C-alpha cells in the first residue's frame, strides 16, 4: 500500500479520510499548519505557501490528496472571497512546486467542487461539461483552484469535482438538521434548484475505487447518481425528523437570514447543480447510498 500525504487533512472530511485510509493499510501523513500529536495520524508542519524539503520529500511516489481550503460557509464579502481563493490556490501552488523540486507523486487527487459549473439550472452535468461563468465565490474560486495545478508533476492526476458531503458533525449536515429541527425547514425559494450530494461512506469508497483503478484520470464527479431538488430534500428532512410542513421561505428571507442570522452565503441555498458521476458508474462503482432518503436514514441512526 503506497504512503498517503493529505494536505488540509485536519478538517472533518480530512480526518475521516485519513482514518479510513490508515485502517485500509496505508501509511498516512497530514500536512498541517498546526500539527497535532493526539490524532493517531502523523502530522508534518507546513505553512501552505512555501515548498520546503522537510515535507516536499514525502511526495515522491506517494498518493497525494489535496483538500486544502477554508470552508465556503461564510458571508461572501470581498475579503472572504479572497480568503476562499487564496486558501486554495497558495497551498496548491506550493504542492506543484514541491512536486517539481522534490519528487512526483504516483497519484495526485486534487479536491475541487461541482460549484465550478455555477448555477446550472436544469442541465445534466457530466465530466465533459464545461465550467461556467458564475458567482466568484463559487465558480470563480473553483476555476482558480483547478488552474493552480498547471505544471504539477504526477504519474496520474484526478480532479475530484465533489458534491456536498453528508457527514455526521459536518457543517453542511448540521446546518440542514438544525434549521429543520427548529421548524424552519421549508422549501427554499421555489425549491426547483438541484442539490448534488454524497454520503461520507460513498465518498470514502469512491476514493478507494479511484486509487485502485489506474485507468481513471482527469475530471471525476464524486457525487450521488440521484441529485435531489431542494423541495424534495427539505420534505425528506422534515419526514426524517418528524417535523410538520412549513411554508416555503421566500428568496428575500433567505438572503437576509443567511447573511445576518446564519452568517453564510445565500447562494449556497438559492443556486443548484445536477451533477452526475458518469465516470465512476462507467467503471463499475456501486453506490451504497444512491438516494438522499437512504443516506439520511443511515446518518440519523
Protein Blocks (a to p, Z undefined) as FASTA:
>chain_A
ZZdddehilbmklmmmmmmmmmnopacddddfbdcfklopacdddehlaccfklmmmmgo
pacddfbdcdfbbcfbfklmmmmmmmmmmmmmmmmmmmmmnopcfbdcddddfklnopnk
jaccdfkbccddddfklmmmmmmmmmmmgopacfbdcdddddddddehiaklmmmmmmmm
nopaccehjllaccddddfklmmmmmmmmmmmmkbgcjaddddfbdcdfklmmmmmmmmn
opacdddddfklmmmmmmmmnopafklmmpccdddffklmmnopacfblbfklmmmmmmZ
Z
